[in-house]
């Protein structure tokens, strides 16, 4: 899978033609890291792809990382597993705020 094919799959997700499956790991992270599903869709809609899709031999998909801002403005990375055919999956959401700035009010 190349960047263009990954962008096509992301566009289908954006149009709600191919809603991604939410892993338990991902749902746990949403809660633990104070995100919600709208943050994930914000990143899918507006995030920028980091690097190129990487083949995951373990799961048979391609791992794509999107970087952008969550709805509350936090810099965030969203990790997805994409497939040309079959279900796509939300894998992980990561707060990229430097540790010293976490918890401080804006």
C-alpha positions as CSV (number, residue, x, y, z in Angstrom):
1,X,0.0,0.0,0.0
2,X,1.3,3.4,-0.9
3,X,0.3,6.9,0.5
4,X,-2.2,7.5,-2.3
5,X,-4.0,4.2,-1.6
6,X,-4.0,5.0,2.1
7,X,-5.5,8.4,1.4
8,X,-8.2,6.8,-0.7
9,X,-9.2,4.5,2.2
10,X,-9.1,7.5,4.7
11,X,-11.4,9.4,2.3
12,X,-13.9,6.5,2.4
13,X,-13.7,6.6,6.2
14,X,-14.2,10.4,6.2
15,X,-17.3,9.9,4.0
16,X,-18.6,7.3,6.5
17,X,-18.5,4.6,3.7
18,X,-16.1,2.5,5.7
19,X,-16.4,3.2,9.5
20,X,-13.4,1.8,11.3
21,X,-13.6,-0.9,13.9
22,X,-12.6,0.2,17.4
23,X,-10.4,-2.2,19.3
24,X,-10.8,-2.6,23.0
25,X,-7.2,-1.3,23.4
26,X,-8.2,1.8,21.5
27,X,-11.4,2.4,23.6
28,X,-9.4,2.0,26.8
29,X,-6.9,4.5,25.6
30,X,-9.6,7.0,24.8
31,X,-10.8,6.9,28.4
32,X,-7.4,6.7,30.0
33,X,-6.0,9.6,28.0
34,X,-9.1,11.8,28.2
35,X,-10.1,11.7,24.5
36,X,-13.4,10.7,22.9
37,X,-14.3,9.3,19.5
38,X,-14.9,12.8,18.1
39,X,-11.2,13.4,18.6
40,X,-10.4,10.4,16.5
41,X,-12.6,11.6,13.7
42,X,-11.1,15.1,13.9
43,X,-7.7,13.5,13.3
44,X,-9.0,11.4,10.5
45,X,-10.5,14.5,8.9
46,X,-7.7,16.9,9.4
47,X,-4.6,15.0,10.5
48,X,-1.5,14.7,8.3
49,X,0.0,11.3,7.5
50,X,3.4,10.7,9.0
51,X,5.7,8.7,6.8
52,X,4.4,5.9,4.6
53,X,2.1,3.0,5.4
54,X,4.0,0.2,7.1
55,X,3.1,-3.4,6.6
56,X,2.0,-5.2,9.8
57,X,2.8,-8.9,9.3
58,X,1.1,-9.7,12.6
59,X,-2.3,-8.3,11.6
60,X,-2.2,-8.3,7.8
61,X,-2.9,-4.6,7.5
62,X,-0.9,-1.4,6.9
63,X,-0.2,0.8,9.8
64,X,-0.8,4.5,9.2
65,X,-0.1,7.3,11.6
66,X,-2.0,10.6,11.5
67,X,-0.7,13.7,13.4
68,X,-2.9,16.7,14.2
69,X,-4.8,18.3,17.0
70,X,-7.6,16.9,19.1
71,X,-10.7,19.0,19.6
72,X,-9.2,20.5,22.8
73,X,-6.1,21.6,20.9
74,X,-3.7,18.9,22.2
75,X,-1.1,17.7,19.6
76,X,-2.1,14.0,19.0
77,X,-1.2,11.0,16.9
78,X,-3.8,8.5,15.8
79,X,-2.7,5.1,14.6
80,X,-4.9,3.1,12.3
81,X,-4.7,-0.3,10.6
82,X,-5.8,0.0,7.0
83,X,-6.7,-2.7,4.5
84,X,-7.6,-2.4,0.8
85,X,-10.3,-5.0,1.4
86,X,-11.9,-5.7,4.8
87,X,-12.2,-3.8,8.0
88,X,-10.0,-0.9,9.0
89,X,-9.2,-0.5,12.7
90,X,-8.5,2.3,15.1
91,X,-5.4,1.1,17.0
92,X,-4.1,3.8,19.2
93,X,-4.3,7.5,20.2
94,X,-1.3,9.3,21.7
95,X,-1.0,12.7,23.4
96,X,2.1,14.4,22.0
97,X,2.0,17.2,24.5
98,X,5.5,17.5,26.1
99,X,5.2,16.0,29.6
100,X,6.1,19.3,31.3
101,X,3.1,21.0,29.7
102,X,0.5,18.3,30.4
103,X,-2.0,19.4,33.0
104,X,-1.2,23.1,32.7
105,X,-4.1,25.5,31.8
106,X,-3.9,27.5,28.6
